[in-house]
Every structure is written in C-alpha cells, then in structure tokens.
Amino acid sequence: VRRKRDSVKKLRGPPSPSWLLGNELEIRGQAEVGDLDFAWSREYGATFKIRACWGNQVVFTSDPRALQHIFHTSSYHYPKRADMNQSVRNITGRGIVWAAGDVHQRHRKVMNPAFTAQQLRAFLPLFQSTASRMSQKWKDSIQAGDQTFNVSRWLARSTLDAIGEAAFDYRFGAIDNAQSELSKCFENLFADTILYPPKWDLLFKALWRYIPPPILQLVEYIPTKEYRRFRNFKALAKRIGKELIEQKADGAIAEGSSRDMLSVLGESNTSEDPKRQLDEDEILSQMTTIMLAGHETTASSLTWLLYELCRHPEDQATMRDEIQALRARLPSGTDFTIAHLDSLTFTNACLKEVLRLHPIVPSLERTADRDDIIPLALPITTDDGETLTELHVKKGQDFSLSISTYNRLPSVWGDDADEWNPRRFLDSSREKQISIGVYANLMTFSAGVRGCIGWRFAVIELQALTVEVIEHFKFALPKGVEIMRLPAGVMVPMVKGKMHEGTQMPLHVSLAEE
Ligand code: HEM
C-alpha cells in the first residue's frame, strides 16, 4: 500500500519552546501584531510549520497561491477550527460568522440582498450626516479648548450610529451620548478578553475541538472576565435586537428600503423556502454579529489611517488638498457623490494602503476537511534541501493564514512592503498578481465564500468619514506618545506604557484653515 505523502513533517519552522504550549504563548504574547510572523517569514519563507498546544503542528502560510486555493478554489473544504468557532459563538451566537457549510450558505443567501452594491450606495447620505454630526462635536470640543481626543473611541461611536441606522433604521445615540449602554459594552471588549490570555486558557481552548458541541456550549458560562464580558455583550445585543424587531412589527420604526437588513431578516423568519429561513435565535445572533462586525472594523481602520497621516504629514496635506480642490469645484452646499469619492485618487490610495499595512483581522485559522494538495506560488526549501512547489496535507491539518504577512509580501507589494507608501497603488505598471482579495487584492477582507460580506459598506463608509475629517481637521501625534498594535484577536491601538488605560488613539486635533 502506498503511504499518503505528508509534506508537513518536512517543513522547517521555529523551534518550539514547550511541548505543552508549543509556540502558542509566544504568538499570543507578541508585543505587537505581526512581530513574530514577519520575522519567521523572513527566516523560513512564506510557508512553514509552527507548533500549537499539546504538540499539534500547524502550517503557517501567507503564500498567495495557497491562500487562493484555501479560500477560493476549495469553497467549504477548509472550515474554521472548531475551537475558534466556539469563541465566535461565545461573542455573537449562531450568526453568519459562526455558521459552517450548508448552514453558512443559508445565512449568506438570506443576507446577500442587504449587501448589493446598489443598496449600499444608497447609504452614502447617511454616512455623510453621521460623519458631520461627529465632526460638529469635535469642533465644539476644540472651541472649548479640548484639542486631544481619543479618536478611536469617537470613530467607533460614529460607526455604531451608522450601522444602527443603516441596518436597523435605529439611532443608537452613541455620538451624542458616550454613556450609551451599547457603546460602553464595546469599550475595551477585545483588550479585556483576548489580549494576552493566561496559559490555562490556551491549553483549555486547544481541547475544545474534542468536546461534543452540546457540552462545549457551556463554556460561555465560565465565570472569568473574558467569558463574562462576551456573555454580557451578547445578552445586551440580543435584547436590543429583540426590541428593534418588536418596534418594527408595531410600526414604531419607519419602513425603510424594503431590502434593509431588518426587513431581510424579518422575511427569513416567515419564508416558505427552507434554504432562506432563519429561526429567531439565528436572527438575533445575526443582528449581534452586524452590530459588532459592522462598526469596530471600519472605525479601527480609520483610526490607523489617521495615525499614518500623522506620521506622514505631507500625505495628510496632499489628501486635504485633493479633497478641498474637489469641493471648490462643486456648487456650495452640494454633497459628494459616490463618483466624486471614487475620483479622489490619492485619498483612495491611502485607504488601500492603510488596509494593507494595518489589517484589523491579522490572521485566520482553518482546518483541512480532506487530504489535499496545495499549490504554492513561492516554493520553499525543506530541512533536507528539497524544494517544494506544492504541499501534501492530510485531513485534519490545521492552518494559520496570515493576512498581515500576505499584505506585506515583497513579491506582491514590492521591496518597500513594510513601509507606508500609498503611491504603490497609483503605479499602473505593477505586475499582475494572483487574484485573491475583493478589494485592491488585499487579504484584509478575507476572500471567497466566507469573505467579508460588508466590504463595500466599509469602503463607502471609510471614504465618507475620511473626507469629512480630513477636509475639516488637522491631526498630529501628541509629544511623547508611542502607539502600539496590540494582538487582541483583532488589532487594537494602545499607548506604550499606558496599557492599563485600554484601547486608545489619542491625537491632537485642530481646525484645518477653510
Ligand atoms: C474595514 C472594515 C472591515 C474589515 C477589515 C473586515 C474584515 C473581515 C474579515 C477578515 C472577515 C472574515 C472573518 C472570518 O473568516 O472569520 C469578515 C467577515 C465578515 N464581515 Fe467584515 N470587515 C469589515 C467591515 C465589515 C462591515 C462594515 C460589515 C457589516 C456591515 C461586516 C460584516 C461581516 C460579516 C457579516 C462577515 C462574515 C461573513 C461570512 O462568514 O460569510 N464587515 N470581515
């Protein structure tokens, strides 16, 4: 009998400091997102082997062809790891991010009509009015003498209000009230829960895949801070979701567009077609998912954009000039349209560049559900000197797929891939690359059947917010403040030496001369 080949044994990789914890403690304990990923990729190439807890071997890759194979070509054959998925369930319940296989297909079918390009373009005026309400608050603060704000908190309040109105026709009131129940529940949610986990939790979670689901679900009741904060968030979001559904049924919420998310979800509850049905708990979980995925991500990306623009004031000025020049060409009082926003070449290049350099979700975990051969664009050399152009893997093989490393591959982005350089997106002579991501060929929104459903929503919202704040304000890093990119599952900003203060991006904000 021919034994099946398994290339994983032959892969090189960093030494594992412990059998019990493998490289897991180093990875989760990195001072900043990507430190180890980038160093290891430089040493071992785009594909190598790391160790997880209990001696488990994980293939780490940022290889473009491998990512294309795993996310696109293989459709549902690389499901999320069972333990990671339970963590998702702890936060958002049985929504679309948690759902797998056929169940995921059903969720996606229900949700797709709320995310068509046409539907999302119609949200632009809403994004603009939300941005301008926030900017008015900033002007008031500056006039009152307060010039240093935690912009990440403000942006999260603004995007929370926008998702509330866009998805549910409902104003959470987060811009007007910093104490709103939902915004308070989001504060430091990831920093308090996923950042720097204790060893017991790493070892415990690595065993989750062996626990039958009905028993595993009980982990959400573990009485420590991580589990409690997620439980409280989920309970609050579902309670709000239920109230919104009831208000809609009573006619208290105006009929918006017939395809808005709440209507789409409402239809799924009464649909005759089993492929388009969601039960009540799935609907509430979906609303919880949208409340979370639909605002923090966009707000964080913009936070990092403002940070980079502080570090590159000349780019900040170029962007402002571009926006103000367009404004000067329009009759006064007219708002920018989607076509106007898309015409801001330099501004859009900066948006792509920040999504490249600071992907909010830095990596994704997957498992092969069958034996497979994975093609590689960047061949690797094994310990015994063999060159591999493909990987033979066995069913059950775990993968760590590094978005942040792919987004910085010199072979894809050029030799200056580690640096901020928006002009790379203006260079039309760049070679054609293996097609992966939905936007600018980045992996930031993931890809394939489980790629981000909200990427267009995010891009339009980012454009609207960026234009509003850069047109009216100037940003600078306060003296002595060093910002860090903390690995809290998602990437969060904190101030070096002030981590006890939690997630923040304090920037000095002043009025731009009109
Ligand atoms: C810059 C902003 C955003 C980034 C970087 C981002 C990134 C991602 C990534 C990496 C995934 C894949 C997660 C996984 O496989 O576990 C994802 C999925 C998802 N995102 Fe986004 N996202 C953004 C904005 C949004 C917005 C605005 C919405 C909703 C309005 C949204 C809704 C979702 C949903 C529902 C999924 C699950 C899709 C599925 O499993 O089918 N995202 N996003």
Boltz pocket constraint, residues with backbone or C-beta under 6 A from the ligand:
constraints:
  - pocket:
      binder: B
      contacts: [[A, 96], [A, 97], [A, 99], [A, 108], [A, 289], [A, 290], [A, 293], [A, 294], [A, 295], [A, 297], [A, 298], [A, 301], [A, 359], [A, 360], [A, 361], [A, 364], [A, 443], [A, 444], [A, 445], [A, 446], [A, 449], [A, 450], [A, 451], [A, 452], [A, 453], [A, 454], [A, 455], [A, 457], [A, 458]]
      max_distance: 6.0
